[in-house]
Each structure stands twice: as C-alpha cells, then as structure tokens.
C-alpha cells in the first residue's frame, strides 16, 4: 500500500472515530432529553390530577371555559347544581351548558348570557336566584397567562340557600325578641319612674334605693337590646350612616356631658384637651357619640375612685385622633389580643361587679371602620389604658366619603 493510500485510510478511520463519538454524544443527549421530557410529562400529569382532585373535592360547582368556547373543566358539583351531566369525550360545548343554565335561572336569557361572556378580564361576585327558589353565589374570574394573555374564564357557584334562610330567620327572631323585651321594659321603667317621683305615695329611703337599682338594671337591659340589634345590623351589612360635617370637639363635649352622671356615681370626673380646634370630620353624630360614650363609660368603670378620665383631640396628618385615657386597673394581658372581639367582657380582679356584655368595643370598632377610620388601644395592667380612634379630616376626605 502506498503512502497516499495509508494517509487516506488514516483519514477515514479518524472520521469514523469522530462520527462514533458524535453518535455517542447524541445518544446520551437523546436519553437525557427523553428522561427530562418524561419527568416533565409526569409532573404535568401529577399537577393535572391534583387540580382535578381539588376541583372535585370543592363544595362549589366549578366550570372553566377557553376563549374559543371549549369546556376545560367541569366538576360533579357543577352538574349537581345545574342538573347538567359533565361532558364525555367533548360531547358538551359551553353553548350547550350555557343554554341549560339560562333555562334554570330566574334571570332573562339575555341578562344571564351577558354575565357569562368569556372574553372579559374582570372579576365579579354576585348572587343568582334559580327558578326553583335556590340562591347561588356566583364568582367568576379570568384565566390569564403572563406570556399568552387571556386563556379563558372560570366560574364558581355555591348554594347559599340554607345560609340565607337561616340569616333571615335569625334576623326575624332577634327583631321579635327585641320588640317583646322592649314592651315590658318600657312599662317597668315607667312604673319605677312614677314610684321614684312619689306619684303613688311616699316611698321610704330603703325602697327608693331598690327602685334606683331596678331602674339601673332596666337601662342596662335596654342597652343590651340596642347592642344586640347593632351587632345584627353590622353582620347583615345594614348599618346606615347619616354623614355630614361635624366638629369633633362638639361631639366630645356632648358625650362627656351625657356621661357625667355615670362618672359621678363612680366618683370619676372627665376632662377635655383639644389641640386641633375647629377640626371637622364627615360622620354620623349619633354613632360617633355612641363610640365616645362606650369609651368613656369603660374608662370610668375601670378607673379608681376620685380618678380622672382625660379626653384629647389632636391632628395627625390628614386625620383627627381622639384619645380616652384612664389611670385605672388596665386590661389583663390575656384579654388584650381579643378586646375588640364580640362577647369579650373586660374584667379585672378588683372590679368584680364592673363587667359588661362584651359587645360595646366590637360595635365601636365597626362604627369607626364604617367611617373609614381606625381604632386601637394601649394598656398596662395596674396602670391604666388609652383607647384612641382616628377619622379622616373633613377637608381631606369629604368628597371621597360622601361621593
């Protein structure tokens, strides 16, 4: 063999070796990519099954639809609520489901379908009454991909018929009981007033003391009825505010004046310091006085005899803050995290008789928050407490509040 032929053979062998190496690298790459693709497919299947299981376990009826009108998911609960069978092999289109749903709704077909459009990026929540009397809570949101954009829409339907009926029955029960309690209370209070005034004859000092105790408890029961009704209105979203410009100092003065007799009974006096004269808020005067009286009565109740309850008004940016400070027994540490919760009566070891229903502060918080304000407190057991609430000042917030 000539040198040239040997050179050619060596070149061929080198190319074959290179091709073998490339083939080996390619095989390894294919195997690695296949394993990666298998793992990704496995993860996708796992996620799909997980989402499907979660959807089937939901108490909501769930329907998701693509932008081109294909049903992407429909759980069993959805079929139960609307008496629609889930699609088998793509046998049910969104149009078919929509027609069946519209026929079960008390809304007109046009109104129902106008709320069922897929090509929309808004979230909505409302209630829907069906023709058989059931009430469904309806929530819908777009399905959006960060890169692709709008993919479709999902609907959740929840049967709230029972909870709505229970709420109505509770409201009727509370209103009825409140009325039935007020009627005899009014008669009792009237009779006690006549006795205290001597209309029915002279009453001994001992009897007058009993009359005074009975009147005090009548007032307490009356306040309890008012608190229960207020809580009911708050929970039902029916707390109505008559908003208007109010000078905060006047609200504080009227509240203090109303609470002076109560403070005198406990040997406590009130003082007012206003560092924001002329400060005006947009609010409901009666409701804000209710907040003030609650804070003042609590402060007096838990103050020591001959103590002072100081009321302050100050400006904090675009807000006006009212503070009510006492130097009494303070709030036990174990109650501080839930003092604004309902039925959390504030108690202290040295004031065993000075307890309440535990509703006042919860109502006060709701009233302040309905005024777009905040309420909080600071307290050191054995040293006293400061409750404070802040409201938007009229000039900064009137237009936004009353719209």
ABEGO torsion letter per residue (X at the ends): XBAAAAAAAAAAAAAAAAAAAAAAAAAAAAAAAAAAAAAAAAAAAAAAAAAAAAAAABABBBBBBBAAGBBABBBAAAAAAAGBBBBBGGABBAAAAAAAAAAABABBAAAAAAAABABBABBBBBBBBBAAGBBBBBBBBBBBBAAAEBAEBBBBBBBAAAAAAAAAAAAAAAAAAAAAAAAAAAAAAAAAAAAAAGAAEBBBAAAAAAAAAAAAAAAAAAAAAAAAAAAAAAAAGABBBBBBBBBAAAAAAAAAAAAAAAAAAAGBBBBBBBABBGBBBBBBAAAAAAAAAAAAAAAAAABBBGBBBBBBBBBBEABBBBBBBBABAEBBAAAAAAAABBGBBBBBAABAABBBAGAAAAAAAAAAAAAGBBBBBBBBBGAEBBBBBBBBBAAAAAAAAAX
